[in-house]
Amino acid sequence: MGGIIILAHMNPALVHGLLALIGLLVIVEGLGLALVPKALGFLAGPGAAKPAARGWTRLQGTGLMLLGASFVMASTRAPGTELAVIALSMWACLMFSRSVLKRSAATA
């Protein structure tokens, strides 16, 4: 059995708590990358702590914060939050793609 199928048999409160915890950890990682990219640049990959790469590291941190916020919102399962979760996830993908474009432009 796959991991997702096993989670379906767990208590729903534990699944929501696990999703919220993962979201909070992703938010903290994103804050670290956005605020102190020199110290936590190793989380973003090789070369992310270099001064020339701090711009895309901060974009990556912003994307992680948005993704974490969508995880936390998804864990609440409140009615009407589906659109907000999708929008936050799409903005997170935009931040990740902008960071990749910025990184590739800096190395080219």
PETA-V386865 format. One record per residue. RES is the residue in one letter. PSI is psi as a letter, one per 40 degrees, with the letter a starting at -180 (NA if undefined). NEAR is the number of other C-alpha atoms within 12 Angstrom. D_FIRST is the distance of its C-alpha to the first C-alpha in Angstrom with 2 decimals. Layout:
# PETA-V386865
res & psi & near & d_first
RES & PSI & NEAR & D_FIRST
RES & PSI & NEAR & D_FIRST
This chain:
# PETA-V386865
res & psi & near & d_first
M & i & 8 & 0.00
G & i & 8 & 3.77
G & d & 9 & 6.69
I & d & 10 & 8.35
I & d & 10 & 6.46
I & d & 12 & 7.01
L & d & 17 & 10.44
A & d & 15 & 11.21
H & e & 14 & 11.54
M & i & 15 & 13.91
N & h & 12 & 17.60
P & d & 16 & 18.68
A & d & 16 & 21.49
L & d & 16 & 19.36
V & d & 24 & 17.38
H & d & 23 & 20.82
G & d & 21 & 22.32
L & d & 21 & 19.76
L & d & 26 & 20.33
A & d & 25 & 24.07
L & d & 22 & 24.05
I & d & 25 & 22.41
G & d & 28 & 24.98
L & d & 25 & 27.81
L & d & 21 & 26.95
V & d & 29 & 26.94
I & d & 29 & 30.27
V & d & 26 & 31.77
E & d & 33 & 30.83
G & d & 34 & 32.36
L & d & 30 & 35.45
G & d & 28 & 35.84
L & d & 34 & 35.73
A & d & 33 & 38.11
L & d & 23 & 40.59
V & g & 25 & 40.72
P & d & 32 & 39.42
K & d & 25 & 41.50
A & d & 20 & 39.90
L & f & 27 & 36.25
G & d & 31 & 36.33
F & d & 20 & 34.04
L & d & 26 & 31.12
A & e & 35 & 31.95
G & i & 21 & 32.15
P & h & 15 & 34.95
G & e & 22 & 38.38
A & d & 32 & 37.49
A & e & 25 & 39.95
K & i & 22 & 42.89
P & d & 17 & 45.54
A & d & 20 & 45.27
A & e & 30 & 41.54
R & d & 31 & 41.68
G & d & 33 & 41.95
W & d & 35 & 38.61
T & d & 44 & 37.07
R & d & 37 & 38.33
L & d & 35 & 36.92
Q & d & 43 & 33.52
G & d & 38 & 33.92
T & d & 37 & 34.92
G & d & 36 & 31.86
L & d & 39 & 29.63
M & d & 35 & 31.57
L & d & 36 & 31.11
L & d & 39 & 27.37
G & d & 32 & 27.19
A & d & 37 & 29.39
S & d & 34 & 27.14
F & d & 35 & 24.14
V & d & 32 & 26.42
M & d & 31 & 27.67
A & d & 31 & 24.25
S & d & 27 & 23.39
T & d & 25 & 26.41
R & f & 22 & 25.41
A & i & 14 & 29.14
P & h & 12 & 30.40
G & e & 12 & 31.89
T & e & 19 & 30.12
E & d & 19 & 27.92
L & d & 16 & 30.77
A & d & 22 & 31.55
V & d & 26 & 27.99
I & d & 20 & 28.03
A & d & 20 & 31.53
L & d & 27 & 30.76
S & d & 28 & 27.80
M & d & 20 & 30.10
W & d & 25 & 32.85
A & d & 30 & 30.54
C & d & 24 & 29.72
L & d & 21 & 33.48
M & d & 29 & 34.26
F & d & 29 & 31.83
S & d & 20 & 33.37
R & d & 23 & 36.85
S & d & 29 & 36.20
V & d & 25 & 35.10
L & d & 20 & 38.21
K & d & 23 & 40.42
R & d & 27 & 39.12
S & d & 14 & 39.60
A & d & 14 & 43.07
A & d & 18 & 44.00
T & e & 12 & 43.12
A & NA & 7 & 44.75
